[in-house]
Amino acid sequence: MKIVYIAHPVGSPSVFENLEKIKEIVHALNLARRDIVPFVPYMTDCMVLDDTDPKQRNRGMGNNRAILESGMVNEIWLYGDRISEGMLTEITICQRLKIHIIAMTAKTRLALQEINKQKSKP
């Protein structure tokens, strides 16, 4: 089974609403996809760290980086209506580590195409 890191905006407009959306995504994936383990490590940090405090946010982002760099994640799937700053950091790490990146929504697909275009410009 593949370990799939689920990336989704957490911050604005509402942390609570975004966490609920993430729960719905993970629930649906668990029921529909027996070939993957949906992995959302930042959910724990969202419960115990204050995302509005830069020091605590940096700690949470460091935790995400460590998990992605551990070698345990096979793919990252992008969800949501945009690619947030945190997701962009995760994408950059995954590109460096050659972790397969899959945009799962129309808006993340367009945003990822734009990121890749910018990256390929001289």
N, C-alpha and C positions, 0 to 999 in steps of 0.2 A: 504494500500500500504506500501511496505517496503522502508525504506530509505537505500540506498546502497552507501557507501563511495567508490569512485573509486580511487584506488591507482595505481600510474604509476610513473616510474622514471621521474624526471623533469630535473636534471642537464645534465651532459655530454651525448652524444656529443654536443647536441644543445638544449638549453632551448626552443627556438622558435619551433624547429621541434617537440619536445616532447609535447609542449602545443597544437600544431596542431593535433597530434595524439590523445591527450586526447579529444579535441573538436570532432573529428570524432567518437570516442567511445561513447561519451555522446549523440551525434546526433543520432547514430544508435540505442542506447538503448532507447532513447525517442520515436523513431518511432516503435521499435519492441516489447518493453516490457511495457505494460500498468500497470503491477503489481508492478513496482518499480519507485522510484524517484532517478535517478542517482545524486549523490552529490559530488561535487569537490570543497570544500571550499578553498583549497590552490591556486586555479586559481587566486583569487583576490589578495592574498598575492604575487603571482608571478608578478603581474602587478605593485605592489607598493613597494615591498621590494627587496633588492639586495641579492640574494642567495649566492653570493661570499663573503659577509660581515658576519662573524660569528655571530655578535650581531643581525643582521637583520634575518639571517637564524634561529637562536635560537628563535626569536620572532615568526616567521612563524611556526616552529615546535611546539612551545607552544600553538599557536592557534589551530593547528591540534589536539594536545593532549586534549585541553579543549573541543573541539567538540566531539571527541570520548568518552570522559568521561561524557559528558552531558546526555547520555542515549538516544539520539535521533537517533543514527545509529543502524540499525538492522544487517547489514552485511557489510563486506569489500570485494571487488572484486579486485584481483591483475591482472594487465595488464602489458604488456611490455616484453622486451627481457631479463630482469633480475630483481632481487630484490635489489633495491638501499638501501643505508644507511637509508634514510628517510623512505622508505617502511618497512625496518626491525624494525625501531622504532614503526611504526604504527601497525605492526603485533604483536610486544611484548605487546603493550597496549591492543590490541584486545584479545590476549590470556588471559591476566590478567582479563579483563572484561567479558570474555566468549562471545565475539562478534564473530559470525560465519565468518570464513575466507574461501574464495573461490578463488582458482587460476584459472584464465580464459585463460591462454596461456600455451603452453607446457613448456616453459622455466620457468615461475613462478611456475608451478606445480612441476617441478623437484627441483627447489630451495627451495620451501616450504617443500618438503619431506626431503631434507637435513637439513633444520633448525629444523624440528621436530625430526629427528634422533639424532642430536646433543643435543637437549633439553632432550631427553629420556635417554642419556648416563649417567651412575652414576658418 
